[in-house]
Amino acid sequence: TVIMLILLAAIFVLHIIGIILLLVATIDNAWWMTDSISTDVWARWIQQNGVWNYTDLPTGSHYPQDYLQAVQASSVLACIFSILGIFVFVAQLFTLSKGQRFTISGIFQLLAC
């Protein structure tokens, strides 16, 4: 039973690490950086006279809006499904019988991918 507890703790820690990485990747403002421009999936920051100014992402053929919105939606949905997955994992741990555990939480984790 000690090995099962270690395995359970490792799975829980893996869920937490995945959630943290997803949140950092979604929120962090440093996807593409130069000395004067920082761009992420949400906005572009331009440094002028030593001050960082928030600007919208450029539009046009090289920056299609529908693709950008799809990436934004995918990032947010991955975070939501991953967080729901850990709650479902804990709920299934204490409510389902041995042979039925973790199927639904596994589905939530797959949706987060």
C-alpha positions in Angstrom: 0.0 0.0 0.0 3.0 2.3 0.5 3.8 2.0 -3.2 0.3 2.9 -4.1 0.4 6.0 -1.9 3.6 7.1 -3.5 2.2 6.5 -7.0 -1.0 8.4 -6.0 1.1 11.3 -4.7 3.2 11.3 -7.9 0.1 11.5 -10.1 -1.3 14.3 -8.0 2.0 16.2 -8.2 2.1 15.6 -12.0 -1.4 17.2 -12.2 -0.3 20.2 -10.2 2.9 20.7 -12.3 0.9 20.5 -15.6 -1.6 23.1 -14.3 1.2 25.4 -13.3 3.0 25.1 -16.6 -0.2 25.7 -18.5 -1.1 28.8 -16.5 2.5 30.2 -16.9 2.4 29.6 -20.6 -1.0 31.2 -21.0 -0.4 34.2 -18.7 3.3 35.0 -19.1 4.1 38.1 -21.3 7.3 36.9 -22.9 6.7 34.7 -25.9 8.7 36.7 -28.3 11.1 39.4 -27.0 13.6 41.9 -28.4 15.1 44.9 -26.7 12.1 47.1 -27.5 9.2 44.7 -28.2 7.6 42.0 -26.2 4.8 39.9 -27.8 2.6 37.2 -26.4 -0.7 35.6 -27.4 -2.7 38.4 -25.9 -0.9 41.7 -26.7 2.2 43.5 -27.8 4.3 45.7 -25.6 6.5 48.3 -27.2 9.1 50.2 -25.3 9.2 53.9 -26.1 11.3 56.4 -24.1 12.0 53.8 -21.4 8.3 53.1 -20.8 6.5 49.9 -21.9 3.3 50.6 -23.7 0.4 48.2 -24.3 -0.7 47.8 -27.9 -3.1 45.5 -29.7 -1.6 42.8 -31.8 -1.3 43.8 -35.4 -3.8 42.6 -37.9 -3.3 41.6 -41.5 -2.4 38.6 -43.6 0.7 37.9 -41.5 -1.3 37.9 -38.3 -4.7 36.3 -39.0 -7.2 37.1 -36.2 -9.1 33.8 -36.4 -5.9 31.7 -35.8 -4.9 33.9 -32.9 -8.3 33.6 -31.3 -8.1 29.8 -31.8 -4.8 29.8 -29.9 -6.2 32.0 -27.2 -9.3 29.8 -26.8 -7.2 26.6 -26.7 -4.9 28.0 -24.0 -7.8 29.0 -21.8 -9.6 25.7 -22.4 -6.5 23.7 -21.6 -6.2 25.5 -18.3 -9.9 24.9 -17.5 -9.9 21.2 -18.4 -6.7 20.6 -16.5 -8.0 22.2 -13.3 -11.3 20.3 -13.7 -9.3 17.1 -14.2 -7.6 17.4 -10.9 -10.9 17.9 -9.1 -12.4 15.0 -10.9 -9.3 12.9 -10.1 -9.7 13.6 -6.3 -13.5 13.0 -6.5 -13.1 9.7 -8.3 -10.4 8.6 -5.9 -12.9 8.6 -3.0 -16.1 7.7 -4.7 -15.6 5.1 -7.4 -14.8 1.4 -7.0 -11.4 0.0 -7.9 -12.0 -1.0 -11.5 -13.7 2.2 -12.5 -11.3 4.8 -11.3 -9.8 7.7 -13.2 -11.4 7.2 -16.6 -13.3 10.5 -16.5 -10.3 12.4 -15.1 -8.2 10.9 -17.9 -10.7 12.2 -20.4 -10.4 15.7 -18.9 -6.6 15.5 -19.2 -6.8 14.4 -22.8 -9.2 17.3 -23.5 -6.6 19.6 -21.9 -4.1 18.4 -24.5 
